[in-house]
Amino acid sequence: MADAPPPIDPDDPLALARGQSVDGLLVLLERLEGAEEAAVVRSALAAGVPRERVLGELQREVERRLQRVRDPGDDGY
C-alpha cells in the first residue's frame, strides 16, 4: 500500500507547489491569476518542448507567485 503524502506545512508558503506534476502546477498557476502564463506553457508543450524543461520553469513561477501571495507588497527589490 502506498504511503500517504506528508501533511502540508501551513507555515511553508511554497508547500502547495512541491511534488506537483506539470498538470497540477498548471492548475495552481491558473488559480494564482496566471491563466495567460498557463496558456503559454500549454502551447510550449504542444510545440514539443520537453516536459522536464517546462516543469522547472513552471515550478519556479508558481513558487514566485505563492511567495508573493504570502508577502504582498514585497516585490523582492
N, C-alpha and C positions, 0 to 999 in steps of 0.2 A: 504494500500500500504506500502511496506517495505521501511524503511529509507535507503538512500544511505550510503555506508560506508564512514567514515570520510576520508578527504584527507590525503595522505601520507606526513608526515613532512620531507622535504628534509634534515633537519639538524639532523634527528634521524637515525643513521646507522642501527638500528635494526627494523625499521618500516616495512620493507618488510616481516619480519618473523611473525609479530604479527597477530593473528587471523587466521592463516593458518591451514588447515586440514593436516592430515598426507600426503595425496597425494600432496597437494600444497607445503609442506615443502620438500618432496622428489624431486619434480621438481626443486625447488630452490637450494637444495643441489647439484643436478647434474650440474646446471649452475655455481655453485661455485667450480667446479672441484672435486666434491665428488661422482663421479659415483660408485666407489667401495664401499663407505660407504652406498650409497643408495641401492646397491645390498644386502648388509648385512642386512639392515633394512627390505627389502622386504622378505628376507629369514627368518628373525625372525618372521615376521607377518605370513608367510606361515607355520611356525612351531608352531604357536599358542600363541606367546607372545601377551598379551593384547595390543590393540591399545593405550589405555591410558598410559601404561608404555612406549611404544615406542614413543609416542608423546612428552613426557617430555624430553627424551634424544635427540630426533631429533631436537626439538626446541632449546636446548642448543647448539648443534653442528652447526646448521645453524646460530644462533646468533654469535657464536665464529668466524665463517668464514666471516660473514658480517663485524664484527668489524675489522678483520684482513685486509679485503679489504679496509676499511676506513682508517686504520692506518698501512700502510705497513711498515715493519721494526721494529714494536713494537711487540715483541713476548710475552710480558707480564711478562718478567723477570726483 
